[in-house]
Amino acid sequence: MRKQCRYCLMYLGNWMSILQTKNRKEHKKTMAEEKNAQASNEAEENKEETSSPEKDGKLFGKKVSKEKYEEVCAQLEKEKSDKEHWKNEYYKAYADTQNLRKSLEEENRVAVRYRAEGFLADLLPALDGFHMALENPPTSEETKNYLVGFKYIYNQIIKTLVDEGVSELSPKKGDDYDMNYMHAVDTVEDDSISPGKIVKVYSKGYKLHDRLIRPAMVAVAKASKQDDKKEGENKEEKNESEAAKA
């Protein structure tokens, strides 16, 4: 009896061992199948994500209609276009700002450079008075002492003006007339001076840097009537000579 029970136990143990081995194999097979299925699903998902949205209706991993996809794409293009537009507007505004800054700096530079223009124009009559007094010295000794003081003050004023960029225009008798810096207030017949030369200077001219504040006031020599007559006779002779040759 005991021997039979021992055989039964041995048989039962062998059967359990076989059953466990079979279960382990089936479990491994199931795990492998599940793993393969998972890999297949992941590959399918990747394929769906990388496929054409127009074809499968996927947008950012979400399924949408083709119309919705096209609407979103159109909106993105519009946003991109707006971005470029405002970017260009920014560059234009920046360029305009830089140009305005340069313009204001130039205006400020000119204003500083010629800041004494109005003051100099108002001072010119006083300078003319000083100049006239110095050009016509008095004869009495008492007045000559005043002249020394006038000359000192005049020289100090001129020095200050020169430091500010002012220069005098002082033409002399016999100089050529220059319409850029002189104004002919009179024409005079003078046989001793060629026509177009300066006969007399009434007042000096003044410049502030390169800007003319006032031209020098002068009288210019003109041809005499006798010279005009000779010139007319010469023209007639020349015309007659040319007519004879013809």
Steps between C-alpha positions, in 0.01 A plus 500: 500500500779734595683410183196585288462838673864577437456430128193720493690786661785462253257501208323805637833681541603424145166616370523828694852557368384446144203730555722778642740470207212523256359804680838673490530443126148629441572802719817581306310460175226732624755761613674483163170538318405797718840659442472452124148641505618804695788558257258466210264754656784746559618461142146558379470813714832631369387428150179692563689797645743518209239443231347782297240701696295550190472122462434374854364818663767529772614839630746519790413144592126566496254384241336793319315554178675609185308830505617571855856417406490736202344771719779469756765505226345813350496665843867412550589652162308815592683525832830456320409770249393737780827434678701596191282809450553633851867408483537717189297776665737490796805535275336792316412674826853444628650645180266802520601553862869490412450745213304734727772480763768587245288785365449645849870466576585686178247774579645533848854517360401776257314690773806490725738590218299806393355596839663848483349589160213712631717671761766581238243651263378729782859594589605605148377863519708553816805346330447731202501796740825387659655442160395842372645672809831317460522575127448873561727591794436831678747786498478617862723337761213463744293301251799285404506360854141383454600344170757282677225362724266448204769308315567275800129422543459439126794257493360310799161466331659379174713245692191362673316474168794325336499244783135431413584439132439850363726634225514847343474565128721803438542569126726787395498751219614338178390145596278304263131514571366166633123478501513207743634713784437858385204719419545787252301792635639735234692509170757772437689617193869495583762511225771391746330167574388232259128428475387235747752606764408635841516879527384547859406288803205629702486224762663167572330167453479217753477120489414253773699189413392437138174698520487855369344735757543822304686574174750784480342820366711642214502729199619347173674672209319508168616588151498872416292644215815548296587136545147403401533714186830339406356157561203580277727626222710186522190285469384692192840464334501130574153455355594694184813291458304176530240627252772590247652152526159344442 
